[in-house]
Amino acid sequence: MAMGEMWVKGLGSKMASLMFLWALLQQCFSCHLRGFIEKYVRRWTSFFNPYIQITFHEYNGDNFCRSKVYSAIESYLIANSSLRASRLRADIANNSRKLILSMDDYEEVTDEFHGVKLWWSSHRSISKTPSLSLYPTAVEKRYYKLTFHGRHRELVTAYYLNHVIDQGKAIEVRNRQRKLYTNIPSESWSSYRKTMWSHVAFQHPATFQTLAMEPEKKKEIVDDLVAFSKGKDYYARIGKVWKRGYLLYGPPGTGKSTMIAAMANLLDYDVYDIELTAVKDNTELRRLLLETSSKAIIVIEDIDCSLDLTGRRKKKEKEEDGHTNKVDPVEKGAEEEGKEKNSRVTLSGLLNFIDGIWSACKGERLIVFTTNHVDQLDPALIRRGRMDKHIELSYCRFEAFKVLAKNYLELDSHRLFERIGQLMGETKMTPADVAEYLMPKIQSGCAETCLENLIRALELEKEETMLKAEEINVKKMPEMLVKEEAKEGSKED
């Protein structure tokens, strides 16, 4: 017992002597010489320590920008390795009420990749920096440390780290709060604003399951969207930008905006809704494009009403045909003044926005145009390659009605369905109007009452359609009589 105590005391005195000697050496030698000695000490100890460590700091050198690599590793560890940690830290995620559990400081967890064991540890350091006050400011710095055996260096640096970052970014995308963006008019910009977009949380509940559409057509659209979202390698192989254009057209109330929301919910994309009339010129439109992210749907609704994109082309065609009309100078000046106040986005600028060189700045994006009058759009705007898929959203038919009946009334069948199907084949009513009749009111609340109200509305619509057809025939009658008299006169001659 005494022998052990003497050995411990001797060891303690020797360690104290070594520490005193090291402190003395630090004072005697210059910083350059101390660094030279430390380098060779680390090299000497590396012969006995075969493990390698890689450190990932939360902030870059400027201490203002959070490292994207650190964020990806954090997401990866939260979803995978943190489940095995014994000490966890609880936080509330941004723009969400979801509680996030991550590794606490100085906690270590293991991970495995292709049979290789690795260790992740979370660290924190506090340093003091000078400030204008009497007391220095404490700065907290967090970082992750990865430890692995030196013989696995190539596997870790070439494959494992890429795997962690890719998985972490994918998890970030899945867990993020999706947003609905709109562009800010240039008049509202200010020096402190760093972006041309404002946003709110995207919380539209529409899905393809609740969308009133024929099942075959719905399946075709869903398959096309899913194939696009998985087509990164395919688009790279054929040399095309990873984007796709959709043209949604049809009468008002046929579900064009609801279709966009269903697309966003299916693919888990953000939505950028561009108001073209608030865009000053083509340069501003290009800047808006550069500030959009990947995994997004860029929407321009009612493209035929947003801007007169075909006016200049039609004017040029008339001049080439020789059909030029004289314009009053006062009217011409007023027209030019109105143009100056409005957006100066041109058709050429919009075409470059869709599929020009600048459209390749980001990947995995859908560009969606909606219109009520597809025949009024310039053919160059909606040709294949720009608007790759044209989707007509028309009046409600029986298959679409059954989806609405299931959504609103929880009915799969009813004795009145046959009559409704017959009337829908003879009338034109939009899904929005049908849904309004199917929505139970407080005073009625009965599913059968809702169906009866819909039948009465369809019958009334049928009668009005027949009356309009008769009025048209009556108006055309004199023209038909004149044509018949002309034919008879030609026969007598």
MOJONOR-V529727 format. One record per residue. N is the residue number from 1. RES is the residue in one small letter. SS is DSSP state (H for helix, E for strand, - for the rest). PHI is phi in whole degrees, 0 to 359 (NA if undefined). Layout:
n | res | ss | phi
N | RES | SS | PHI
N | RES | SS | PHI
This chain:
n | res | ss | phi
1 | m | - | NA
2 | a | H | 295
3 | m | H | 297
4 | g | H | 294
5 | e | H | 297
6 | m | H | 297
7 | w | H | 293
8 | v | H | 296
9 | k | H | 297
10 | g | H | 296
11 | l | H | 295
12 | g | H | 297
13 | s | H | 293
14 | k | H | 293
15 | m | H | 297
16 | a | H | 296
17 | s | H | 295
18 | l | H | 296
19 | m | H | 296
20 | f | H | 295
21 | l | H | 295
22 | w | H | 294
23 | a | H | 297
24 | l | H | 294
25 | l | H | 296
26 | q | H | 297
27 | q | H | 284
28 | c | H | 281
29 | f | - | 265
30 | s | - | 285
31 | c | H | 299
32 | h | H | 297
33 | l | H | 290
34 | r | H | 297
35 | g | H | 298
36 | f | H | 297
37 | i | H | 293
38 | e | H | 298
39 | k | H | 297
40 | y | H | 286
41 | v | H | 294
42 | r | H | 296
43 | r | H | 295
44 | w | H | 291
45 | t | H | 288
46 | s | H | 294
47 | f | - | 294
48 | f | - | 259
49 | n | - | 239
50 | p | - | 278
51 | y | E | 268
52 | i | E | 247
53 | q | E | 236
54 | i | E | 236
55 | t | E | 252
56 | f | E | 236
57 | h | E | 275
58 | e | - | 290
59 | y | E | 238
60 | n | - | 284
61 | g | - | 300
62 | d | - | 278
63 | n | - | 64
64 | f | - | 246
65 | c | - | 259
66 | r | E | 290
67 | s | - | 295
68 | k | H | 292
69 | v | H | 294
70 | y | H | 299
71 | s | H | 297
72 | a | H | 294
73 | i | H | 296
74 | e | H | 299
75 | s | H | 296
76 | y | H | 297
77 | l | H | 291
78 | i | H | 297
79 | a | H | 279
80 | n | - | 239
81 | s | H | 291
82 | s | H | 295
83 | l | H | 294
84 | r | H | 259
85 | a | - | 283
86 | s | - | 270
87 | r | - | 238
88 | l | E | 237
89 | r | E | 245
90 | a | E | 257
91 | d | E | 222
92 | i | E | 261
93 | a | - | 292
94 | n | - | 298
95 | n | - | 56
96 | s | - | 203
97 | r | - | 262
98 | k | - | 286
99 | l | E | 274
100 | i | E | 251
101 | l | E | 253
102 | s | E | 230
103 | m | E | 297
104 | d | - | 283
105 | d | - | 298
106 | y | - | 65
107 | e | - | 262
108 | e | E | 231
109 | v | E | 228
110 | t | E | 254
111 | d | E | 222
112 | e | E | 226
113 | f | E | 217
114 | h | - | 53
115 | g | - | 81
116 | v | E | 261
117 | k | E | 267
118 | l | E | 227
119 | w | E | 235
120 | w | E | 251
121 | s | E | 225
122 | s | E | 255
123 | h | E | 227
124 | r | E | 214
125 | s | E | 228
126 | i | E | 238
127 | s | E | 238
128 | k | E | 256
129 | t | E | 241
130 | p | - | 297
131 | s | - | 217
132 | l | - | 286
133 | s | - | 280
134 | l | - | 289
135 | y | - | 248
136 | p | - | 292
137 | t | E | 268
138 | a | E | 275
139 | v | E | 245
140 | e | E | 264
141 | k | E | 235
142 | r | E | 250
143 | y | E | 201
144 | y | E | 256
145 | k | E | 235
146 | l | E | 256
147 | t | E | 238
148 | f | E | 205
149 | h | E | 287
150 | g | H | 299
151 | r | H | 288
152 | h | H | 256
153 | r | H | 304
154 | e | H | 295
155 | l | H | 298
156 | v | H | 290
157 | t | H | 287
158 | a | H | 269
159 | y | H | 234
160 | y | H | 296
161 | l | H | 296
162 | n | H | 297
163 | h | H | 299
164 | v | H | 297
165 | i | H | 293
166 | d | H | 297
167 | q | H | 296
168 | g | H | 296
169 | k | H | 295
170 | a | H | 297
171 | i | H | 293
172 | e | H | 300
173 | v | H | 295
174 | r | H | 292
175 | n | H | 268
176 | r | - | 287
177 | q | - | 277
178 | r | - | 292
179 | k | E | 231
180 | l | E | 250
181 | y | E | 256
182 | t | E | 220
183 | n | E | 281
184 | i | - | 266
185 | p | - | 302
186 | s | H | 300
187 | e | H | 293
188 | s | H | 266
189 | w | - | 291
190 | s | - | 217
191 | s | - | 294
192 | y | - | 277
193 | r | - | 280
194 | k | - | 262
195 | t | - | 224
196 | m | - | 268
197 | w | E | 241
198 | s | E | 243
199 | h | E | 213
200 | v | E | 227
201 | a | E | 293
202 | f | - | 271
203 | q | - | 228
204 | h | - | 290
205 | p | - | 274
206 | a | - | 296
207 | t | - | 224
208 | f | - | 290
209 | q | - | 292
210 | t | - | 264
211 | l | - | 282
212 | a | - | 280
213 | m | - | 199
214 | e | - | 299
215 | p | H | 304
216 | e | H | 295
217 | k | H | 292
218 | k | H | 297
219 | k | H | 297
220 | e | H | 299
221 | i | H | 291
222 | v | H | 298
223 | d | H | 298
224 | d | H | 294
225 | l | H | 293
226 | v | H | 295
227 | a | H | 298
228 | f | H | 296
229 | s | H | 296
230 | k | - | 258
231 | g | - | 260
232 | k | H | 302
233 | d | H | 293
234 | y | H | 295
235 | y | H | 296
236 | a | H | 294
237 | r | H | 292
238 | i | H | 271
239 | g | - | 77
240 | k | - | 242
241 | v | - | 292
242 | w | - | 281
243 | k | E | 209
244 | r | E | 210
245 | g | E | 256
246 | y | E | 235
247 | l | E | 250
248 | l | E | 255
249 | y | E | 224
250 | g | - | 155
251 | p | - | 296
252 | p | - | 299
253 | g | - | 87
254 | t | - | 264
255 | g | - | 99
256 | k | H | 291
257 | s | H | 294
258 | t | H | 295
259 | m | H | 297
260 | i | H | 297
261 | a | H | 297
262 | a | H | 294
263 | m | H | 300
264 | a | H | 297
265 | n | H | 289
266 | l | H | 292
267 | l | H | 267
268 | d | - | 63
269 | y | - | 255
270 | d | E | 283
271 | v | E | 236
272 | y | E | 249
273 | d | E | 263
274 | i | - | 267
275 | e | - | 264
276 | l | H | 296
277 | t | H | 292
278 | a | H | 266
279 | v | - | 267
280 | k | - | 291
281 | d | - | 202
282 | n | H | 296
283 | t | H | 296
284 | e | H | 294
285 | l | H | 297
286 | r | H | 294
287 | r | H | 295
288 | l | H | 298
289 | l | H | 298
290 | l | H | 294
291 | e | - | 268
292 | t | - | 277
293 | s | - | 257
294 | s | - | 284
295 | k | - | 54
296 | a | E | 216
297 | i | E | 248
298 | i | E | 263
299 | v | E | 243
300 | i | E | 235
301 | e | - | 273
302 | d | - | 51
303 | i | H | 300
304 | d | H | 287
305 | c | H | 258
306 | s | H | 293
307 | l | - | 214
308 | d | - | 274
309 | l | - | 278
310 | t | - | 249
311 | g | H | 300
312 | r | H | 294
313 | r | H | 293
314 | k | H | 295
315 | k | H | 297
316 | k | H | 295
317 | e | H | 296
318 | k | H | 294
319 | e | H | 295
320 | e | H | 292
321 | d | H | 279
322 | g | - | 87
323 | h | - | 265
324 | t | - | 249
325 | n | - | 251
326 | k | - | 286
327 | v | - | 245
328 | d | - | 298
329 | p | H | 303
330 | v | H | 294
331 | e | H | 296
332 | k | H | 296
333 | g | H | 295
334 | a | H | 295
335 | e | H | 295
336 | e | H | 294
337 | e | H | 294
338 | g | H | 295
339 | k | H | 294
340 | e | H | 295
341 | k | H | 285
342 | n | - | 272
343 | s | - | 294
344 | r | - | 252
345 | v | - | 289
346 | t | - | 256
347 | l | H | 299
348 | s | H | 300
349 | g | H | 296
350 | l | H | 290
351 | l | H | 295
352 | n | H | 294
353 | f | H | 297
354 | i | H | 283
355 | d | H | 220
356 | g | - | 279
357 | i | H | 298
358 | w | H | 290
359 | s | H | 291
360 | a | H | 271
361 | c | H | 289
362 | k | - | 225
363 | g | - | 245
364 | e | - | 54
365 | r | E | 221
366 | l | E | 254
367 | i | E | 244
368 | v | E | 239
369 | f | E | 251
370 | t | E | 237
371 | t | E | 203
372 | n | - | 267
373 | h | - | 225
374 | v | H | 294
375 | d | H | 288
376 | q | H | 269
377 | l | - | 273
378 | d | - | 295
379 | p | H | 303
380 | a | H | 294
381 | l | H | 281
382 | i | H | 244
383 | r | - | 292
384 | r | - | 298
385 | g | - | 105
386 | r | - | 255
387 | m | - | 255
388 | d | - | 293
389 | k | E | 233
390 | h | E | 260
391 | i | E | 239
392 | e | E | 270
393 | l | - | 251
394 | s | - | 252
395 | y | - | 290
396 | c | - | 290
397 | r | - | 245
398 | f | H | 298
399 | e | H | 296
400 | a | H | 291
401 | f | H | 299
402 | k | H | 297
403 | v | H | 295
404 | l | H | 294
405 | a | H | 297
406 | k | H | 291
407 | n | H | 291
408 | y | H | 271
409 | l | H | 244
410 | e | - | 57
411 | l | - | 246
412 | d | - | 265
413 | s | - | 202
414 | h | - | 195
415 | r | - | 295
416 | l | - | 273
417 | f | H | 298
418 | e | H | 297
419 | r | H | 295
420 | i | H | 296
421 | g | H | 298
422 | q | H | 295
423 | l | H | 292
424 | m | H | 292
425 | g | - | 284
426 | e | - | 246
427 | t | - | 230
428 | k | - | 235
429 | m | - | 223
430 | t | - | 284
431 | p | H | 303
432 | a | H | 295
433 | d | H | 290
434 | v | H | 299
435 | a | H | 298
436 | e | H | 295
437 | y | H | 286
438 | l | H | 277
439 | m | - | 287
440 | p | - | 298
441 | k | - | 267
442 | i | - | 296
443 | q | - | 286
444 | s | - | 255
445 | g | - | 71
446 | c | - | 264
447 | a | H | 297
448 | e | H | 295
449 | t | H | 297
450 | c | H | 298
451 | l | H | 294
452 | e | H | 294
453 | n | H | 298
454 | l | H | 295
455 | i | H | 298
456 | r | H | 299
457 | a | H | 294
458 | l | H | 294
459 | e | H | 294
460 | l | H | 295
461 | e | H | 297
462 | k | H | 295
463 | e | H | 297
464 | e | H | 296
465 | t | H | 296
466 | m | H | 294
467 | l | H | 295
468 | k | H | 296
469 | a | H | 296
470 | e | H | 294
471 | e | H | 298
472 | i | H | 296
473 | n | H | 295
474 | v | H | 295
475 | k | H | 293
476 | k | H | 280
477 | m | H | 301
478 | p | H | 301
479 | e | H | 297
480 | m | H | 293
481 | l | H | 295
482 | v | H | 298
483 | k | H | 295
484 | e | H | 294
485 | e | H | 297
486 | a | H | 295
487 | k | H | 296
488 | e | H | 297
489 | g | H | 299
490 | s | H | 293
491 | k | H | 291
492 | e | H | 295
493 | d | - | 294
